[in-house]
Amino acid sequence: MPSRLHFDEDDFLRCRFAVSPLWETQEAVRTLRRPDRHGYHAPWLRRIRAVAAGLDLTPLWLLMPRRGHSPDWLVPPPTGPAASVEEELAALRAVDQETARADTARSLVDTPGAMESAKARAWLADPSRLVRELTDLLEEAWRVLVAPDWPRLRALLEADIAFHSRRLAEVGLGGLLPEIHHRCGWRAGTLTVESAGVYERRLGGQGLVLMPSVFTWPDVISTFEPPARPTLVYPARGIGGLWTDPAATTPDALVRLLGRGRAAVLTALTDPATTTALAHRLRLAPSSVSAHLAALRDTGLLTSRRYGHQVLYERTPLGIALASGTSDGRPAPR
């Protein structure tokens, strides 16, 4: 059944993109126990299996029903376009405890057996303990599961926002939303999302937060039910190559032409990225990556543009053609 979100004239001016490290943390935890989400993330799952085994994520899994309500208070929409995890955790610790208790109780009902567990009874009897324990566990999950790869993940999310911001300018909101996910539809100022919940809401000038996510794949998640801020979370572009080692996919001919370092940088730029993100992905010093990027840009293979306080690099059509081995920028046939 679809959920519907009705836009007024002012809402078109108040839609914005955002990135949330806390959201990625929660969805990474969910991915660990959802085989249908493993797909593209299998290399990450293999790599973090040992450290993940050292975390007791059962309390968070109690609040992640396969179908049903997950607590909104645990992952509120970010306060800004790029809130830090420290800011998001601080907001979580300051949440109204009775609100957290009621929201958590609703989620526990949707997970078979959860309401009868000793953990649930302890939480509902002591909301301050509920907030403290879950926030501490999310912070630990962030540190172990997500933080080591955050530069890479953030670069992918920012590249998605840069791409969809351009598409928004080209096709408008009504054209963009159906492109973001096949479960999204648009007609006469109303967004419909095919999802488990059924909600209907008029924005009334609040606008909509559009949030790309790595670990939400393959789902689209809508939080339309009041009082939560209306948010649409969708799978980011480019996750197919997120965990691929670029060095393993750099063509030998490109290495002979450009040198190994520059060839690796050009090949790794499947989506726009920053110097720091590329250095992390390629396991090279940022100074080396910066020098390679400058040389590739000077030869017309890359362009750069500023996004906030960062500079994103992107391949030109010539760079795409060279990296893909074709004359027109399309992948070479196999």
C-alpha positions in Angstrom: 0.0 0.0 0.0 1.3 3.5 -0.8 2.1 6.3 1.6 1.3 9.8 0.3 2.9 13.1 0.9 1.2 16.2 -0.4 3.3 19.3 -1.3 2.2 22.9 -1.1 3.9 25.7 -3.0 6.3 26.5 -0.2 7.4 22.9 0.2 9.2 22.9 -3.2 11.5 25.6 -1.8 12.2 23.7 1.5 13.4 20.3 0.2 17.0 19.6 1.0 19.5 16.8 0.9 21.3 15.5 4.0 23.8 12.9 5.2 23.6 11.1 8.5 26.4 8.9 10.0 24.0 7.8 12.7 21.5 6.5 10.1 24.3 4.6 8.3 25.2 3.0 11.6 21.7 1.8 12.4 21.3 0.4 8.8 24.7 -1.3 9.0 23.5 -3.0 12.2 20.3 -4.0 10.4 22.3 -5.3 7.4 24.2 -7.8 9.6 21.0 -9.8 10.2 19.2 -9.2 6.8 20.5 -11.7 4.2 18.4 -9.9 1.5 20.7 -6.8 2.1 24.0 -8.6 1.8 24.5 -8.5 -2.0 26.7 -5.5 -2.8 27.9 -5.5 0.9 29.3 -9.0 1.0 33.0 -7.9 0.9 32.3 -5.5 3.8 30.5 -8.2 5.8 33.4 -10.6 5.3 35.9 -8.0 6.5 34.0 -6.9 9.6 32.7 -10.4 10.6 35.3 -10.8 13.4 34.9 -7.4 15.0 31.1 -7.5 14.6 31.1 -10.8 16.6 32.5 -8.8 19.6 29.4 -6.6 19.7 26.2 -7.6 21.4 23.7 -6.0 19.0 20.7 -7.9 20.3 19.2 -4.8 22.0 19.2 -2.9 18.7 17.8 -5.9 16.8 14.9 -6.1 19.2 13.8 -2.7 17.7 14.3 -3.7 14.1 11.2 -5.7 13.1 11.2 -7.2 9.6 7.9 -5.4 9.1 6.6 -2.8 11.4 7.7 0.3 13.3 11.4 1.1 14.2 11.8 3.9 16.8 12.0 7.3 15.2 13.8 8.7 18.2 16.8 6.5 17.5 17.5 8.0 14.1 16.0 11.5 13.9 16.6 13.4 10.6 20.0 15.2 10.8 20.0 18.7 12.1 22.0 20.0 9.1 23.1 18.8 5.6 26.2 17.1 7.1 25.8 16.7 10.9 28.7 15.0 12.7 28.1 11.8 14.5 29.0 13.6 17.7 26.2 16.1 17.1 23.8 13.3 16.3 24.7 11.3 19.4 24.4 14.4 21.6 20.9 15.0 20.3 20.0 11.4 21.0 21.2 11.6 24.6 19.0 14.7 25.1 15.8 13.2 23.7 12.7 13.4 25.9 12.7 10.1 27.8 8.9 9.6 27.8 8.8 10.1 24.1 11.6 7.5 23.7 9.7 5.1 26.0 6.4 5.3 24.1 8.1 5.1 20.7 10.2 2.1 21.8 7.1 0.3 23.3 5.4 0.6 19.9 8.4 -1.0 18.1 8.7 -3.8 20.6 5.1 -4.9 19.9 6.0 -5.4 16.2 8.9 -7.8 17.1 7.5 -11.2 18.1 8.5 -12.0 21.8 10.3 -8.7 22.3 7.8 -7.2 24.7 8.2 -10.1 27.0 12.0 -10.0 27.2 13.8 -9.0 30.3 15.5 -6.2 28.4 12.3 -4.7 27.3 10.8 -4.8 30.7 13.9 -3.0 32.2 13.8 -0.3 29.5 10.1 0.5 29.9 10.5 0.7 33.7 13.4 3.0 33.4 13.4 5.3 30.3 16.7 6.9 31.3 18.4 3.5 31.1 16.7 2.9 27.7 18.1 6.1 26.2 21.6 5.6 27.8 22.0 1.9 26.8 20.8 2.3 23.2 22.8 5.5 22.6 26.0 3.9 24.0 25.4 0.8 21.8 24.9 2.9 18.7 28.1 4.8 19.5 30.0 1.6 19.8 28.5 0.2 16.6 29.6 3.4 14.8 33.1 3.1 16.1 33.5 -0.6 15.1 31.4 -1.0 12.0 31.2 2.3 10.2 33.8 4.8 11.3 36.8 3.0 9.7 35.1 3.3 6.3 33.3 6.6 6.8 35.6 8.7 4.4 34.7 6.3 1.6 31.0 6.2 2.5 30.7 9.9 3.0 32.4 10.5 -0.4 29.8 8.2 -2.1 26.9 9.9 -0.4 28.2 13.4 -1.3 28.7 12.3 -4.9 25.1 11.1 -4.9 23.9 14.4 -3.6 25.9 16.3 -6.2 24.4 14.2 -9.0 20.8 14.4 -7.8 21.1 18.2 -7.2 22.0 18.6 -10.9 19.1 16.3 -11.8 16.8 18.4 -9.6 17.8 21.5 -11.5 17.2 19.7 -14.8 13.9 17.9 -14.3 12.4 19.4 -11.1 11.3 17.6 -8.0 8.4 15.7 -9.8 10.9 14.3 -12.3 13.6 13.5 -9.7 11.6 11.6 -7.1 10.6 8.7 -9.4 14.2 8.5 -10.6 15.5 8.0 -7.0 13.7 4.7 -6.5 11.2 2.6 -8.5 8.8 2.6 -5.6 8.4 6.4 -5.7 5.7 8.0 -7.9 4.7 11.6 -8.5 1.4 13.0 -9.6 -0.1 16.5 -9.3 2.1 17.6 -6.4 1.8 14.3 -4.4 4.6 11.9 -3.7 3.6 8.2 -3.3 5.9 5.6 -1.9 5.1 1.9 -1.9 6.0 0.7 1.6 4.8 -1.4 4.5 3.2 1.5 6.3 0.3 3.5 5.1 0.4 7.2 5.9 -1.0 10.4 4.4 0.4 13.8 5.2 0.3 17.4 4.0 3.7 19.0 4.4 2.4 22.5 5.0 5.7 24.2 4.4 8.0 21.8 6.1 9.6 20.5 3.0 11.2 17.1 2.6 14.6 15.8 3.6 16.1 13.6 0.9 18.8 11.3 2.3 21.0 8.9 0.3 22.2 5.9 2.2 24.6 3.1 1.6 23.2 0.4 3.9 19.5 1.1 3.2 19.9 -0.7 -0.2 17.7 -2.1 -1.8 14.9 -0.5 0.2 13.5 3.0 0.2 12.4 4.2 3.6 9.9 7.0 4.2 9.2 8.6 7.5 6.0 10.5 6.8 4.1 9.9 10.1 3.9 12.9 12.5 5.7 14.1 14.5 8.8 12.9 12.6 10.2 15.4 10.1 9.2 14.1 6.6 12.2 12.2 5.2 12.9 10.0 2.3 15.9 7.7 2.6 17.0 6.0 -0.7 19.9 3.8 -1.9 22.9 5.9 -3.0 24.2 5.6 -6.5 27.5 3.7 -7.1 27.3 1.2 -4.3 28.0 -1.6 -6.8 31.7 -0.6 -6.8 31.9 0.7 -3.2 33.8 -2.3 -1.7 35.8 -3.2 -4.9 39.6 -2.7 -4.7 40.3 -0.3 -7.6 43.9 -1.6 -7.9 42.4 -5.0 -9.0 40.4 -3.4 -11.8 42.9 -1.0 -13.3 43.6 -2.0 -16.9 47.2 -2.8 -17.7 47.1 -0.6 -20.9 46.0 2.4 -18.8 48.9 1.7 -16.3 51.4 1.7 -19.2 50.0 5.0 -20.5 49.6 7.0 -17.3 51.6 5.2 -14.7 50.2 3.0 -11.9 49.2 5.8 -9.5 47.4 8.1 -12.0 45.7 5.1 -13.7 44.5 3.9 -10.3 43.1 7.3 -9.4 41.3 7.7 -12.8 39.8 4.2 -12.5 38.7 4.7 -9.0 36.7 7.8 -9.9 33.6 5.9 -10.9 31.7 8.6 -9.0 32.8 12.1 -7.9 35.1 11.9 -4.8 37.4 14.0 -2.7 41.2 13.7 -2.3 40.8 12.3 1.2 38.2 9.7 0.1 40.4 8.5 -2.8 43.4 8.3 -0.6 41.5 6.1 1.8 40.1 4.0 -1.0 43.4 3.5 -2.7 45.5 3.3 0.5 47.8 6.1 -0.8 49.1 9.2 0.9 46.7 12.2 0.3 49.7 14.2 -1.0 50.3 11.6 -3.7 46.6 11.4 -4.7 46.5 15.2 -4.8 49.4 15.3 -7.2 47.8 12.7 -9.5 44.5 14.5 -9.5 46.2 17.8 -10.5 48.0 16.1 -13.3 44.9 14.3 -14.6 42.9 17.6 -14.4 45.6 19.5 -16.3 45.4 17.0 -19.1 41.6 17.3 -19.4 40.7 13.9 -17.9 39.1 15.3 -14.8 37.2 18.3 -13.6 36.8 19.6 -10.1 34.1 21.6 -8.3 33.5 22.8 -4.8 30.9 21.1 -2.6 30.6 22.9 0.7 34.1 22.9 2.2 35.4 20.1 0.0 36.4 19.7 -3.6 34.9 16.9 -5.7 36.8 15.4 -8.7 34.9 13.8 -11.6 36.0 12.3 -14.9 35.4 14.2 -18.1 34.0 12.4 -21.1 37.5 11.9 -22.3 38.5 10.5 -18.9 35.5 8.1 -19.0 36.4 6.9 -22.5 40.0 6.3 -21.5 39.2 4.5 -18.3 36.5 2.3 -20.0 38.6 1.6 -23.1 36.1 3.0 -25.6 36.0 6.1 -27.8 32.5 7.3 -26.7 32.7 6.9 -22.9 30.6 3.7 -22.8 31.9 0.5 -21.2 33.8 -1.8 -23.5 31.8 -4.9 -24.6 32.6 -8.1 -22.8 
